[in-house]
């Protein structure tokens, strides 16, 4: 008995005769089977470029304004920026009193500033991260700027304090450095 049916054509095709060639595959319903990691990874691979497109991973700055009886302070600082990128903190101090203020101290929180590399503060501080503004006339505004380079990943927060002998203003800043 031949394996694939009669090749010589001598037998008549009856009830037990088979056709030449392989049999048809069984009918199955097609499904996509994903592992747990693929179920998490596939949407993430789609979501991350969309979030970047809408600016979620970009650099961003914020501005805060506050005042006391004799001082008005405006601070512009980076909310988030990338590792090894340089951003600036700008602190504008205005004398609101009717007299000349001999010395205004602008102090940047040491715990905050030391989280960054290559910190350059203008005007040059005489004490650790404290700038003295002298002889500020009524209505006059002075600017203190600090350039920060992202050195450590993560969230960093600190305070900027602007003070005169009988008055002070404190601003809290929060910065995220990401890869």
C-alpha positions in Angstrom: 0.0 0.0 0.0 1.5 3.3 -1.0 2.0 6.0 1.6 0.5 9.0 -0.3 -2.2 7.2 -2.3 -2.0 5.4 -5.6 0.4 7.0 -8.0 -0.1 4.6 -10.8 -3.8 5.2 -11.2 -4.6 1.5 -11.2 -6.8 1.6 -8.1 -10.1 3.3 -8.3 -10.7 6.1 -5.9 -13.2 4.8 -3.4 -14.1 5.5 0.2 -10.6 5.0 1.6 -8.5 6.9 -1.0 -6.5 9.9 0.0 -5.6 13.0 -2.1 -2.0 13.8 -2.8 -0.1 16.4 -0.7 -0.2 17.5 2.9 -3.5 17.9 4.8 -5.0 21.4 5.6 -4.1 22.9 8.9 -6.8 23.0 11.6 -8.8 26.1 11.8 -7.8 28.3 14.8 -8.7 31.8 16.1 -5.7 34.1 15.9 -4.8 36.0 19.1 -2.0 38.2 20.2 -0.4 36.9 23.3 1.7 39.4 25.3 3.7 38.7 28.4 3.3 40.9 31.5 6.4 42.9 30.7 5.2 43.5 27.2 1.8 44.7 28.4 3.6 47.3 30.5 6.4 48.2 28.1 4.3 48.7 24.9 2.1 51.5 26.3 5.2 53.0 28.0 7.1 53.1 24.7 4.1 55.0 23.2 3.5 57.3 26.2 7.0 58.6 26.7 7.4 60.2 23.3 3.9 61.7 23.6 4.8 63.2 27.0 8.1 64.6 25.6 6.1 66.1 22.7 3.9 68.0 25.2 6.9 69.3 27.2 6.7 67.1 30.3 10.4 66.3 30.1 11.6 69.8 29.1 13.2 72.6 31.1 10.9 74.8 33.0 11.3 77.9 35.2 9.0 79.5 37.7 8.7 83.0 39.2 7.7 84.0 42.7 7.0 87.5 44.0 6.7 88.4 47.7 7.0 91.5 49.8 7.4 92.7 53.3 7.2 96.2 54.9 10.6 97.3 53.4 11.5 94.7 50.8 10.0 93.4 47.6 11.6 90.2 46.2 11.1 88.5 42.9 12.7 85.2 42.3 13.0 83.3 39.0 14.4 79.8 39.4 14.5 76.5 37.4 11.8 74.0 38.3 13.3 71.3 36.3 16.3 70.8 34.0 18.7 68.2 32.8 21.9 66.8 34.3 25.0 68.9 33.3 22.8 71.7 32.0 23.3 75.2 33.4 20.3 77.2 34.6 20.1 80.5 36.5 18.4 81.7 39.6 17.7 85.5 39.5 16.7 87.3 42.6 15.5 90.9 42.2 15.4 92.9 45.5 13.7 96.3 45.7 13.8 98.8 48.6 10.2 99.7 49.5 11.1 101.9 52.5 11.6 105.6 52.5 15.2 105.4 53.7 18.5 104.0 52.4 19.1 100.5 53.5 22.7 100.1 54.5 23.0 96.3 54.0 20.6 93.8 52.5 21.7 90.2 52.9 20.6 87.7 50.2 21.2 84.2 51.5 20.9 81.0 49.4 20.3 77.8 51.3 23.6 75.9 51.6 21.9 72.5 51.5 20.2 73.5 48.2 23.2 75.2 46.5 25.7 72.4 47.3 23.5 69.9 45.3 24.7 71.7 42.1 28.1 71.9 40.4 30.0 75.0 39.2 27.9 77.5 41.1 28.7 81.1 40.2 27.0 83.9 42.1 27.0 87.5 41.0 27.8 89.8 42.8 30.5 87.7 44.5 29.5 86.5 48.0 31.7 87.5 51.0 30.3 84.7 53.2 29.2 81.2 52.2 26.3 81.7 49.6 25.4 85.1 51.2 25.6 88.3 49.1 25.6 91.7 50.8 23.9 94.5 48.9 25.0 97.9 50.4 23.6 101.4 50.1 20.3 100.5 48.4 18.3 103.7 47.9 14.5 104.0 48.3 12.8 102.5 45.2 16.1 101.1 43.9 16.3 97.5 42.6 19.3 95.2 42.7 19.8 91.8 41.0 21.6 88.7 42.4 22.1 85.9 39.9 23.4 82.4 40.5 24.3 80.0 37.7 23.8 76.3 38.6 24.9 73.2 36.8 22.8 70.1 37.4 25.1 67.6 39.2 22.9 65.2 41.2 19.7 63.6 40.0 16.5 64.1 41.9 14.5 66.7 43.7 16.3 69.5 45.6 14.6 72.2 47.7 15.8 75.1 49.8 15.2 78.6 50.9 16.3 82.0 49.7 16.2 84.6 52.5 16.5 88.3 51.9 16.9 90.3 55.1 17.6 93.7 56.7 18.1 94.2 60.4 14.3 94.4 61.3 12.7 92.7 58.3 13.1 89.6 56.2 11.5 87.7 53.3 11.9 83.9 52.7 11.1 82.1 49.4 11.1 78.3 49.1 12.4 76.9 45.8 12.2 73.3 44.4 14.2 72.0 41.5 14.2 68.6 39.7 17.3 67.5 37.9 16.7 64.6 35.6 18.9 62.7 33.1 
